[in-house]
């Protein structure tokens, strides 16, 4: 469930809009852009984040983008999103970006809900430091694959201390029971990978699968969501995103499902990724105020 990231995102980043290096809050104060790497939000070595603060940021208006990498909950790193961070900095210069790591499951250690807890802890850390970083409480959660799952789970399930203004999911799983019982192509290895990350099968502990499924927590107060999925995804069924769209639409929540018929699991071409980021930029511009 780990997307192909580096080359395609780098190809896109070079062609996207540039942003200003500094901006003036008032006639006396100029706030420069600032990057802070490997900031700890917990005590574990994996509980760190990279922070990209834009120039001219303001506590009353600068939006927050929390990015969550993929990797089947068992691998991956925030560095996987490095080129995407560069792309977003250019396209959305009024956002502060927080690109997080989280503890990874090995089937015995850091099993579910460890990753959910880490995302929650990271969000609360950012919220608690908002005045220090001079950012607002207008949060957006973005994730790819397992990160998309975690972005949706946090966004739909936990509105304390902050409810996100929007959620962006690149091919994120939404129903863990379905992921186990109906893997792509009936592949038993995919079901085993889910059980490995969760730490047990749904026969042993059905409740953890229910409580870890974002689709189960969508309601009338859920955040606007944009979902992007490839029709040839070999790891996560498009039906996982469709289930979210269906539930959001039932509650009249603003949503957009972007389907790329020939797209795989993140191994999309540059044209597809450019279209995806065009749509994300438009969606966030329309829905995050």
Secondary structure, DSSP 8 states (H G I E B T S, - for coil): -----HHHHHHHHTTS----SEEESSSS-EEE-EEEEEEESSSSTT-EEEEEE-TT--TTT-EEEEEE--STTTS--GGGGHHHHHHHHHH-TTEEEEEE------SSSS-TTHHHHHHHHHHHHHHHTHHHHT--S-EEEEEETHHHHHHHHHHHH--SS---SEEEEES----HHHHHHT-GGG-HHHHHHHHHHHSS-TTT-HHHHHHT-GGGG--TT--EEEEEEETT-SSS-HHHHHHHHHHHHHTT--EEEEEETT--SS---HHHHHHHHHHHHHHHHHH--
